[in-house]
């Protein structure tokens, strides 16, 4: 599966503006900031992608901008980023939406994935090195399920194959939820804790045997399709190796998705933790309510773009919120972001301004130490509101804002 074209990113060190430091990112598992430097100068990052039945609302966009910021800060520090993202192009929510709309599920997935690509390109999000659909990953998924079964970590139930959480000694070590809370979240987020015959209610589906009217593929596991969590475990292991630097997504993925996919990967490799840092973006509400399709209040990037909103204003509006924390979207945010974007662009076009290097150093410091994007925007705001006599500063600041914040 192809991704989207990445924008060019200025190398600030090549124009005499030095390099930044490796970022310290918030780790959900420990609650601490963890420095991401890559033991060999390579940062391995896996971010869970969309299930393509309606893309891309602002929650999606905020998530991928968070990891775009991480990638930009790593590059500014001279690190190489190997970035992998999946697309869950076969799963129950997609099949349910296809049935409800009367649309072929493959066509629906292709349409929404292409819209997601267009939105990411418009927002100038750096593309992953590998963009992998669940369907194309099935051979590798089957191999991982076979390994889990060989190690006694999987069992059969009425033709389906389940992962046994008892085989993973560190299970629960990411979200630190109580068992009652995990049971509740499992039931709400695609699990089946009440299914009779399971060894543990929290055991999750690895391979679902073929159901009438649903897509299925032949394999050594029988005809069927993969479960959700094993998809990401298998793709990450294949493309990034036994241990990675960052495993990321929205905070709704902490449990069950990241907890179970990491547990499966650890049983396969014997390496704990699966990721040096588990990084999560907060949930986005809408004017005091949860943003959801059932409420009819989803705000889509494509809708804003069709209304003529500059994608850079959308990007700035999202970066103005603290990553990792839940926040509310209000309709006036686009206007505020458009005004900010206008002030910045005017400052970049001035003949002279305050010296750029001290400002760039402060901008880097805000991003390196916990990805404080709202504070980083304020650094640029203050510079844009001053006068000076450095004729190189406007172009240097424009390059820095492009490189670190992705805004042009």
C-alpha positions as CSV (number, residue, x, y, z in Angstrom):
1,X,0.0,0.0,0.0
2,X,1.4,3.4,-0.9
3,X,1.3,6.4,1.5
4,X,1.4,10.0,0.4
5,X,4.2,12.4,-0.7
6,X,6.3,13.9,2.1
7,X,7.1,17.6,2.1
8,X,10.7,18.6,1.9
9,X,12.1,19.5,5.4
10,X,14.8,22.1,5.7
11,X,18.1,21.0,7.4
12,X,18.7,23.8,9.8
13,X,22.3,22.6,10.5
14,X,23.1,23.1,6.8
15,X,22.3,26.8,7.0
16,X,24.3,27.5,10.1
17,X,21.5,27.1,12.7
18,X,22.9,24.1,14.5
19,X,21.1,21.0,15.6
20,X,18.6,20.3,18.3
21,X,18.7,17.6,21.0
22,X,16.8,14.3,21.0
23,X,13.3,14.7,22.3
24,X,12.0,13.7,25.7
25,X,8.5,12.3,25.1
26,X,5.8,11.4,27.7
27,X,5.6,7.7,28.3
28,X,2.2,6.4,29.3
29,X,3.6,3.2,30.9
30,X,5.9,5.1,33.4
31,X,4.3,8.5,33.5
32,X,7.8,10.0,32.9
33,X,9.5,11.8,30.1
34,X,11.8,9.4,28.2
35,X,14.6,10.5,26.0
36,X,14.3,9.1,22.5
37,X,17.8,8.9,21.0
38,X,17.9,5.6,19.2
39,X,20.8,3.3,20.3
40,X,22.3,3.4,16.8
41,X,21.1,6.8,15.8
42,X,17.9,5.3,14.4
43,X,14.5,6.0,16.0
44,X,12.0,3.2,15.3
45,X,8.4,4.4,15.5
46,X,5.2,2.5,15.0
47,X,1.9,4.5,15.0
48,X,-1.4,2.8,14.7
49,X,-3.3,4.0,11.6
50,X,-7.0,4.4,10.7
51,X,-9.8,1.9,10.2
52,X,-10.9,3.5,7.0
53,X,-14.6,3.9,7.3
54,X,-14.7,7.7,7.8
55,X,-11.5,9.7,7.7
56,X,-10.0,12.2,8.8
57,X,-11.7,13.9,11.7
58,X,-9.7,16.3,14.0
59,X,-9.0,13.6,16.5
60,X,-7.2,11.6,13.8
61,X,-5.4,14.7,12.6
62,X,-4.2,15.7,16.1
63,X,-2.8,12.2,16.7
64,X,-0.8,12.2,13.5
65,X,0.5,15.7,14.0
66,X,1.8,14.7,17.4
67,X,4.0,12.0,15.8
68,X,4.9,14.3,12.9
69,X,6.3,16.7,15.5
70,X,8.3,13.9,17.1
71,X,9.7,12.9,13.8
72,X,10.6,16.5,13.0
73,X,12.4,17.0,16.3
74,X,14.3,13.7,15.9
75,X,15.4,14.7,12.4
76,X,16.5,18.1,13.7
77,X,18.7,16.3,16.2
78,X,20.4,14.4,13.4
79,X,18.5,11.1,14.0
80,X,17.2,8.8,11.4
81,X,13.5,7.9,11.8
82,X,12.1,4.6,10.6
83,X,8.4,5.1,10.7
84,X,5.7,2.5,10.2
85,X,2.0,3.0,10.1
86,X,-0.8,0.4,9.4
87,X,-4.3,0.6,7.9
88,X,-6.9,-1.7,9.4
89,X,-8.5,-2.3,6.0
90,X,-10.5,-5.3,7.3
91,X,-12.3,-5.2,10.6
92,X,-15.8,-5.3,12.1
93,X,-16.4,-1.5,12.1
94,X,-15.5,-1.2,8.5
95,X,-17.7,-4.2,7.5
96,X,-20.6,-2.8,9.6
97,X,-20.3,0.6,7.9
98,X,-20.1,-1.0,4.4
99,X,-23.3,-3.0,5.2
100,X,-25.1,0.0,6.6
101,X,-24.3,2.1,3.5
102,X,-24.7,-0.7,0.9
103,X,-21.1,-0.1,-0.3
104,X,-18.6,-2.8,-1.0
105,X,-16.2,-2.9,1.9
106,X,-13.1,-2.9,-0.3
107,X,-14.3,0.2,-2.2
108,X,-15.2,1.9,1.1
109,X,-11.7,1.2,2.5
110,X,-10.0,2.4,-0.6
111,X,-12.1,5.6,-0.8
112,X,-11.5,6.6,2.9
113,X,-7.8,5.6,2.8
114,X,-7.3,7.9,-0.2
115,X,-9.1,10.7,1.5
116,X,-6.8,10.2,4.5
117,X,-3.8,10.4,2.3
118,X,-5.0,13.7,0.8
119,X,-5.6,15.2,4.2
120,X,-2.2,14.1,5.5
121,X,-0.5,15.6,2.4
122,X,-2.4,18.8,2.8
123,X,-1.4,19.1,6.4
124,X,2.2,18.5,5.4
125,X,2.5,15.4,7.6
126,X,5.7,13.4,6.9
127,X,4.7,10.0,5.4
128,X,5.7,6.7,7.0
129,X,8.5,4.7,5.4
130,X,6.1,1.7,5.4
131,X,2.3,2.1,5.1
132,X,0.9,-1.4,5.5
133,X,-2.7,-2.6,5.2
134,X,-3.9,-5.5,7.3
135,X,-4.9,-7.5,4.2
136,X,-1.5,-7.4,2.7
137,X,0.1,-8.3,6.1
138,X,-1.9,-11.5,6.5
139,X,0.9,-13.9,5.7
140,X,3.1,-12.3,8.3
141,X,0.2,-12.2,10.8
142,X,-0.3,-15.9,10.3
143,X,3.4,-16.6,11.0
144,X,3.2,-14.7,14.3
145,X,0.0,-16.5,15.4
146,X,1.7,-19.8,14.6
147,X,4.6,-18.8,16.8
148,X,2.3,-17.9,19.6
149,X,0.5,-21.2,19.3
150,X,3.8,-23.1,19.3
151,X,4.8,-21.3,22.5
152,X,1.6,-22.3,24.3
153,X,0.3,-18.7,24.2
154,X,-2.7,-19.4,22.0
155,X,-5.7,-21.7,22.0
156,X,-8.6,-22.6,19.8
157,X,-12.3,-21.9,20.7
158,X,-14.9,-23.1,18.2
159,X,-12.6,-22.6,15.3
160,X,-11.3,-19.2,16.4
161,X,-7.8,-18.8,17.9
162,X,-7.3,-16.7,21.0
163,X,-4.2,-15.2,22.7
164,X,-3.8,-16.1,26.4
165,X,-3.0,-13.1,28.5
166,X,-1.6,-15.4,31.2
167,X,1.3,-16.1,28.9
168,X,2.4,-12.4,29.1
169,X,3.9,-11.6,32.5
170,X,3.9,-7.9,31.9
171,X,0.3,-7.7,30.7
172,X,-1.3,-4.6,32.2
173,X,2.0,-2.7,32.5
174,X,1.2,0.0,30.0
175,X,-2.1,1.4,31.1
176,X,-2.1,0.1,34.7
177,X,-5.8,-0.4,34.7
178,X,-7.6,-2.6,37.3
179,X,-9.1,-5.8,36.0
180,X,-12.7,-4.5,36.3
181,X,-11.7,-1.4,34.3
182,X,-10.0,-3.6,31.6
183,X,-13.1,-5.7,31.3
184,X,-15.2,-2.6,30.8
185,X,-12.9,-1.1,28.2
186,X,-12.6,-4.5,26.4
187,X,-16.4,-4.7,26.1
188,X,-16.6,-1.1,24.8
189,X,-13.7,-1.3,22.4
190,X,-14.1,-4.3,20.3
191,X,-13.4,-7.2,22.7
192,X,-15.6,-10.1,23.8
193,X,-15.0,-10.6,27.5
194,X,-18.3,-12.3,28.0
195,X,-17.8,-15.0,25.4
196,X,-18.2,-18.5,27.0
197,X,-15.3,-20.9,26.9
198,X,-12.4,-18.4,27.0
199,X,-9.7,-19.1,29.5
200,X,-9.6,-15.5,30.6
201,X,-12.3,-12.9,29.8
202,X,-9.4,-10.6,28.6
203,X,-8.0,-13.1,26.1
204,X,-8.2,-11.6,22.6
205,X,-8.9,-12.9,19.2
206,X,-5.9,-13.7,17.1
207,X,-7.6,-15.4,14.1
208,X,-11.3,-15.4,13.4
209,X,-12.6,-18.4,11.4
210,X,-14.7,-17.6,8.4
211,X,-18.2,-16.3,8.9
212,X,-21.0,-16.4,6.3
213,X,-21.0,-13.2,4.2
214,X,-17.7,-11.9,5.6
215,X,-14.3,-11.7,3.9
216,X,-11.9,-14.6,4.7
217,X,-8.5,-15.9,3.5
218,X,-7.1,-19.4,3.3
219,X,-4.1,-20.0,5.7
220,X,-2.5,-22.7,7.8
221,X,-4.7,-21.5,10.6
222,X,-7.8,-22.3,8.6
223,X,-9.9,-20.0,6.4
224,X,-10.6,-16.7,8.2
225,X,-9.2,-13.2,9.0
226,X,-6.9,-11.7,11.6
227,X,-7.8,-10.0,14.9
228,X,-7.1,-6.4,15.4
229,X,-4.2,-6.4,18.0
230,X,-2.1,-9.1,16.3
231,X,-2.2,-7.0,13.1
232,X,-0.1,-4.3,14.6
233,X,2.2,-6.6,16.5
234,X,3.1,-8.5,13.4
235,X,3.6,-5.4,11.2
236,X,5.8,-3.7,13.8
237,X,7.9,-6.9,14.4
238,X,8.4,-7.4,10.7
239,X,9.4,-3.8,9.8
240,X,11.0,-2.5,13.0
241,X,12.4,-5.5,14.9
242,X,11.9,-7.0,18.4
243,X,12.0,-3.7,20.3
244,X,11.1,-0.2,19.1
245,X,11.5,3.3,20.4
246,X,7.9,4.6,20.2
247,X,4.6,2.9,19.9
248,X,1.9,5.5,19.5
249,X,-1.7,6.4,18.8
250,X,-4.7,8.0,20.5
251,X,-5.3,7.5,24.2
252,X,-8.3,5.2,23.4
253,X,-5.7,2.7,22.2
254,X,-3.9,2.3,25.5
255,X,-6.3,-0.5,26.4
256,X,-7.0,-2.9,24.9
257,X,-5.1,-2.3,21.7
258,X,-1.6,-1.3,22.8
259,X,-1.7,-3.5,25.9
260,X,-2.5,-6.6,23.9
261,X,-0.4,-6.0,20.8
262,X,2.6,-5.3,23.0
263,X,1.9,-8.4,25.1
264,X,1.7,-10.5,21.9
265,X,5.0,-9.1,20.6
266,X,6.8,-9.7,23.9
267,X,5.7,-13.3,24.0
268,X,7.1,-13.7,20.5
269,X,10.5,-12.0,21.1
270,X,11.0,-12.4,24.8
271,X,12.0,-8.7,24.9
272,X,10.3,-6.3,27.4
273,X,9.4,-3.6,27.1
274,X,8.2,-3.7,23.5
275,X,8.6,0.0,23.2
276,X,10.9,2.4,25.0
277,X,8.0,4.8,25.2
278,X,4.2,4.4,24.6
279,X,3.0,7.8,23.5
280,X,-0.6,8.8,23.3
281,X,-2.6,11.8,22.0
282,X,-5.6,12.9,24.1
283,X,-9.2,12.7,22.9
284,X,-10.8,15.7,21.1
285,X,-14.2,16.8,22.2
286,X,-16.5,19.3,20.5
287,X,-17.8,22.3,22.4
288,X,-18.3,20.4,25.6
289,X,-19.4,17.1,24.1
290,X,-17.6,13.9,23.0
291,X,-16.9,14.1,19.3
292,X,-18.5,11.1,17.7
293,X,-20.4,10.0,14.6
294,X,-23.5,9.1,16.7
295,X,-23.7,12.7,17.9
296,X,-23.2,14.0,14.4
297,X,-20.5,16.4,15.6
298,X,-17.4,15.1,13.9
299,X,-15.3,17.8,12.4
300,X,-13.5,16.5,9.3
301,X,-10.3,17.9,7.9
302,X,-11.6,17.4,4.4
303,X,-14.7,19.5,5.3
304,X,-12.6,22.3,6.5
305,X,-10.5,22.2,3.4
306,X,-13.6,22.2,1.2
307,X,-14.8,25.3,3.0
308,X,-11.6,27.0,1.9
309,X,-9.7,26.8,5.2
310,X,-5.9,26.9,4.7
311,X,-4.5,23.5,5.8
312,X,-1.7,25.4,7.6
313,X,-4.4,27.1,9.8
314,X,-5.8,23.7,10.6
315,X,-2.4,22.5,11.6
316,X,-1.8,25.6,13.8
317,X,-5.1,25.2,15.4
318,X,-4.3,21.6,16.4
319,X,-0.8,22.3,17.5
320,X,-2.2,25.0,19.9
321,X,-3.4,22.2,22.2
322,X,-1.3,20.3,24.7
323,X,-0.5,16.9,23.3
324,X,-1.5,14.0,25.4
325,X,-4.3,15.9,27.2
326,X,-8.0,15.7,26.3
327,X,-9.3,18.9,24.9
328,X,-12.3,20.6,23.3
329,X,-12.6,22.0,19.8
330,X,-14.5,25.2,19.3
331,X,-15.6,26.7,16.0
332,X,-13.8,30.0,16.6
333,X,-10.4,28.2,16.7
334,X,-10.0,28.3,12.9
335,X,-10.4,32.1,12.9
336,X,-7.8,32.5,15.6
337,X,-5.4,30.1,13.8
338,X,-5.9,32.0,10.5
339,X,-5.0,35.2,12.2
340,X,-1.9,33.7,13.7
341,X,-0.8,32.2,10.4
342,X,-1.2,35.7,8.8
343,X,1.0,37.3,11.4
344,X,3.6,34.7,11.0
345,X,3.7,34.9,7.2
346,X,3.9,38.7,7.3
347,X,6.9,38.4,9.7
348,X,8.6,35.9,7.4
349,X,8.3,38.4,4.5
350,X,9.8,41.4,6.4
351,X,13.1,42.8,5.3
352,X,14.6,42.5,8.8
353,X,13.7,41.2,12.3
354,X,15.1,40.2,15.6
355,X,18.0,37.7,15.4
356,X,16.7,34.2,14.7
357,X,19.2,31.9,16.5
358,X,18.1,32.7,20.1
359,X,14.5,32.3,19.2
360,X,15.1,29.0,17.4
361,X,17.0,27.7,20.5
362,X,13.9,28.5,22.6
363,X,11.6,26.9,20.1
364,X,13.7,23.7,20.1
365,X,13.8,23.7,23.9
366,X,9.9,23.7,24.1
367,X,9.6,20.9,21.7
368,X,12.5,18.8,23.0
369,X,11.3,18.8,26.6
370,X,7.9,17.1,26.4
371,X,6.6,18.3,23.0
372,X,5.1,21.5,24.3
373,X,3.7,22.7,21.1
374,X,1.4,25.5,22.5
375,X,4.5,27.0,24.2
376,X,6.4,26.6,20.9
377,X,3.8,28.6,19.0
378,X,4.0,31.3,21.6
379,X,7.8,31.6,21.0
380,X,7.1,32.3,17.4
381,X,4.3,34.7,18.2
382,X,6.6,36.8,20.4
383,X,9.3,36.9,17.7
384,X,6.7,37.9,15.0
385,X,5.5,40.8,17.1
386,X,8.9,42.4,17.4
387,X,11.1,44.5,15.1
388,X,14.8,44.2,14.5
389,X,17.7,44.8,12.1
390,X,18.8,41.3,11.2
391,X,18.1,40.9,7.5
392,X,18.7,37.1,7.5
393,X,16.3,36.4,10.4
394,X,13.0,36.3,8.6
395,X,14.2,33.6,6.2
396,X,15.9,31.7,9.0
397,X,12.7,31.7,11.1
398,X,10.6,30.6,8.2
399,X,13.0,27.6,7.7
400,X,12.9,26.8,11.4
401,X,9.1,26.9,11.6
402,X,8.9,24.8,8.5
403,X,11.4,22.2,9.9
404,X,10.1,21.9,13.4
405,X,6.4,22.8,13.2
406,X,5.6,21.9,9.6
407,X,4.0,25.3,8.9
408,X,4.8,27.3,5.8
